[in-house]
Amino acid sequence: MPAFEIYTAPRIVFGAGALGKLPDLLPPTAARVLLVVGARSAERSGLLARLERLLPVGAVARCEREPHVDDVDRVVEQGRAAGCDAVVAVGGGAVLDCGKAASGMLTNEGSLVDYLEGVGRGLQINRPPLPMVAAPTTAGTGSEVTKNAVISGPGFKKSVRSPLLIPRLALVDPELLRGLPAAVAASCGMDALTQLVEAYLSKNASAFTDGLALQGIAAAGASLLEACRGDSDDAREGMALASLLGGVCLANAGLGAVHGFASPLGALFPVSHGVACAALLPQVVRANLEAGGAALRRRFARVAEALTGERFADEQEAVARGLERLEALQRELGIPRLSALGITEDRLPEIARGSRGSSMRYNPVELSDEQLLGILRAAL
């Protein structure tokens, strides 16, 4: 059995109503909390007022988009000015990433840019961030248990990465997913599924992540459509679990070409991370299977059985049905084609070049430039 090493949150609290336990779960030293939320939804839903009753809030910071360097700098300034000693981020993946980056920069010197992979000076987070609680309100990124935060800037979308950035507490309350718009639930849910599938097929997969990934894929397969179509407690719980397990898996097994593409798509176009992943998952899997060998097909056959909840007569049928299911999810969830997102043929080489970042190194096969372009054309 190959050796492996596992990073995840020191404490995970999962279950409907878990948010109400937050006052008892805060670090004992938390006297002034920097509360990070989204643009307006937390206020409109009453969630912000509830959090202000539950927490000793020193400052409220809003993350109104997928976070840019300037956004994190602003949040850090708010936290310092208010003398905050802990961070609580409640929101989607963008909010959690903003809170994680801010918690790191509140205790480490210099500019955030200097800590971003492939952009700055290659500095490492070496001082423990402020204690942080992450509570997701979407089921997608699994950022509550990962060691990176994705940050944008002029022409780039990169990660600041360190095991120290993993939140002290991941509080996953499926009730926080209630009322999520269907389009957001769809793109986030496909992102969660992508992370699980890529982690299972990754070169860096382990016995530990394999079991979690298959469980998460089964949960997403059973819950994703229902979570987007109606008000189902079971579907919310299934997708919250899938997202959480996806975060654990990606933090330890790595990802692949789908997330490789998502970085330049998000940096060069107004395309959200979830939509980018949703638009490319079946196309990337198909290309990997065509370029890979028998071992990869055997692994994807297990993915297919977990995703569909079925047993197949042979591996060939399993692979075919698994690909059909991924393509059907794209259609049934209304995931847009790349062309509908404003992406044209002439920009594909630029996207392909930009895809060769940290995520791509764990893709199960080496893909040529022409194969990368073929994937993009298939999704156009």
Backbone hydrogen bonds, N-H to C=O, Kabsch-Sander energy under -0.5 kcal/mol:
donor,donor_aa,acceptor,acceptor_aa,energy
11,R,168,R,-0.9
13,V,170,A,-2.8
14,F,12,I,-0.5
15,G,172,V,-2.4
18,A,15,G,-2.0
20,G,17,G,-1.2
21,K,18,A,-1.9
22,L,19,L,-2.0
24,D,21,K,-1.1
25,L,21,K,-0.8
25,L,22,L,-1.3
26,L,22,L,-1.1
30,A,27,P,-2.2
31,A,29,T,-1.1
33,V,56,P,-3.0
34,L,86,A,-2.9
35,L,33,V,-0.8
35,L,59,A,-2.8
36,V,34,L,-0.6
36,V,88,V,-2.7
37,V,35,L,-0.5
37,V,61,A,-2.5
43,E,40,R,-0.5
44,R,40,R,-2.6
45,S,41,S,-2.5
46,G,42,A,-0.6
46,G,43,E,-0.7
47,L,42,A,-0.7
48,L,42,A,-2.5
50,R,46,G,-1.9
51,L,47,L,-2.6
52,E,48,L,-2.3
53,R,49,A,-1.2
54,L,50,R,-1.8
55,L,51,L,-2.1
57,V,55,L,-1.6
58,G,33,V,-2.9
59,A,33,V,-1.6
61,A,35,L,-3.1
61,A,59,A,-0.5
63,C,37,V,-2.9
64,E,62,R,-0.6
69,V,152,S,-1.9
72,V,68,H,-2.0
73,D,69,V,-2.4
74,R,70,D,-2.2
75,V,71,D,-2.1
76,V,72,V,-2.6
77,E,73,D,-2.3
78,Q,74,R,-2.1
79,G,75,V,-2.4
80,R,76,V,-2.5
81,A,77,E,-2.6
82,A,78,Q,-1.8
83,G,80,R,-1.2
84,C,79,G,-2.5
85,D,32,R,-2.4
86,A,32,R,-0.9
87,V,131,P,-2.7
88,V,34,L,-2.5
89,A,133,V,-2.7
90,V,36,V,-2.6
90,V,88,V,-0.5
91,G,135,A,-1.5
96,L,92,G,-2.3
97,D,93,G,-2.6
98,C,94,A,-2.3
99,G,95,V,-2.6
100,K,96,L,-2.6
101,A,97,D,-2.6
102,A,98,C,-2.4
103,S,99,G,-2.4
104,G,100,K,-1.7
105,M,101,A,-2.3
106,L,102,A,-1.7
107,T,104,G,-1.1
108,N,104,G,-1.0
114,D,111,S,-1.1
115,Y,112,L,-2.1
116,L,112,L,-0.5
116,L,113,V,-1.2
117,E,159,S,-2.8
119,V,116,L,-1.5
120,G,113,V,-0.5
120,G,116,L,-1.4
123,L,114,D,-2.5
126,N,124,Q,-0.7
130,L,103,S,-1.7
133,V,87,V,-2.4
134,A,169,L,-2.6
135,A,89,A,-2.8
137,T,91,G,-1.8
138,T,91,G,-0.5
140,G,138,T,-0.7
145,V,142,G,-2.1
146,T,143,S,-1.1
149,A,160,V,-2.1
151,I,149,A,-0.5
151,I,158,K,-3.6
152,S,67,P,-2.6
153,G,156,F,-2.2
155,G,153,G,-0.7
156,F,153,G,-1.6
158,K,151,I,-2.6
160,V,149,A,-2.2
161,R,115,Y,-0.5
161,R,159,S,-0.5
162,S,147,K,-3.0
165,L,162,S,-1.9
166,I,163,P,-1.3
168,R,132,M,-1.3
169,L,132,M,-1.7
170,A,11,R,-2.4
171,L,134,A,-2.5
171,L,169,L,-0.7
172,V,13,V,-3.1
172,V,170,A,-0.7
173,D,171,L,-0.7
176,L,173,D,-2.4
177,L,174,P,-1.8
178,R,175,E,-1.5
180,L,177,L,-1.8
185,A,181,P,-2.8
186,A,182,A,-2.3
187,S,183,A,-2.2
188,C,184,V,-2.6
189,G,185,A,-2.2
190,M,186,A,-2.3
191,D,187,S,-1.7
192,A,188,C,-2.3
193,L,189,G,-2.3
194,T,190,M,-2.6
195,Q,191,D,-2.4
196,L,192,A,-1.8
197,V,193,L,-2.7
198,E,194,T,-3.1
199,A,195,Q,-2.0
200,Y,196,L,-2.0
201,L,197,V,-2.1
202,S,198,E,-0.9
203,K,362,Y,-2.1
204,N,253,A,-0.6
205,A,202,S,-1.3
210,D,206,S,-2.6
211,G,207,A,-1.2
212,L,208,F,-1.2
213,A,209,T,-3.0
214,L,210,D,-2.4
215,Q,211,G,-1.9
216,G,212,L,-2.5
217,I,213,A,-2.9
218,A,214,L,-2.2
219,A,215,Q,-2.1
220,A,216,G,-2.7
221,G,217,I,-2.8
222,A,218,A,-1.8
223,S,219,A,-1.3
224,L,220,A,-2.8
227,A,223,S,-2.7
228,C,224,L,-1.4
229,R,225,L,-1.2
230,G,226,E,-1.9
232,S,230,G,-1.1
233,D,231,D,-0.5
236,R,232,S,-2.1
237,E,233,D,-2.3
238,G,234,D,-2.5
239,M,235,A,-2.4
240,A,236,R,-2.5
241,L,237,E,-2.2
242,A,238,G,-2.3
243,S,239,M,-2.5
244,L,240,A,-2.1
245,L,241,L,-2.8
246,G,242,A,-2.3
247,G,243,S,-2.1
248,V,244,L,-2.0
249,C,245,L,-2.5
250,L,246,G,-2.8
251,A,247,G,-1.9
252,N,248,V,-0.7
252,N,249,C,-0.9
253,A,249,C,-3.3
254,G,249,C,-0.6
254,G,250,L,-1.3
260,G,256,G,-1.7
261,F,257,A,-2.6
262,A,258,V,-1.9
263,S,259,H,-1.2
265,L,261,F,-2.1
266,G,262,A,-2.2
267,A,263,S,-1.8
268,L,264,P,-2.7
269,F,265,L,-1.6
271,V,265,L,-0.5
271,V,269,F,-2.3
276,A,272,S,-2.3
277,C,273,H,-2.3
278,A,274,G,-2.6
279,A,275,V,-2.3
280,L,276,A,-0.5
280,L,277,C,-1.2
281,L,277,C,-1.5
284,V,280,L,-2.5
285,V,281,L,-2.4
286,R,282,P,-2.5
287,A,283,Q,-2.0
288,N,284,V,-2.7
289,L,285,V,-2.5
290,E,286,R,-2.2
291,A,287,A,-1.9
292,G,288,N,-2.0
297,R,293,G,-1.7
298,R,294,A,-2.3
299,R,295,A,-1.9
300,F,296,L,-2.5
301,A,297,R,-1.9
302,R,298,R,-1.2
303,V,299,R,-1.6
304,A,300,F,-2.7
305,E,301,A,-1.9
306,A,302,R,-2.2
307,L,303,V,-2.9
308,T,304,A,-2.4
309,G,305,E,-1.8
310,E,305,E,-0.5
318,A,314,D,-2.0
319,V,315,E,-2.6
320,A,316,Q,-2.1
321,R,317,E,-2.7
322,G,318,A,-2.5
323,L,319,V,-2.2
324,E,320,A,-2.2
325,R,321,R,-2.2
326,L,322,G,-2.0
327,E,323,L,-2.3
328,A,324,E,-2.5
329,L,325,R,-2.2
330,Q,326,L,-1.7
331,R,327,E,-1.8
332,E,328,A,-3.2
333,L,329,L,-2.1
334,G,331,R,-1.3
335,I,330,Q,-2.4
338,L,379,A,-2.4
340,A,337,R,-0.6
341,L,337,R,-0.6
341,L,338,L,-1.1
342,G,339,S,-1.5
343,I,338,L,-1.8
347,R,344,T,-1.8
348,L,345,E,-1.3
351,I,347,R,-1.9
352,A,348,L,-2.8
353,R,349,P,-2.4
354,G,350,E,-1.9
355,S,351,I,-0.8
355,S,352,A,-0.8
356,R,353,R,-1.1
357,G,355,S,-2.2
361,R,357,G,-0.6
361,R,358,S,-0.7
362,Y,359,S,-1.3
363,N,360,M,-1.6
367,L,365,V,-0.5
372,L,368,S,-2.3
373,L,369,D,-2.2
374,G,370,E,-2.1
375,I,371,Q,-2.0
376,L,372,L,-2.0
377,R,373,L,-2.6
378,A,374,G,-2.1
379,A,375,I,-1.3
380,L,376,L,-0.7
380,L,377,R,-0.7
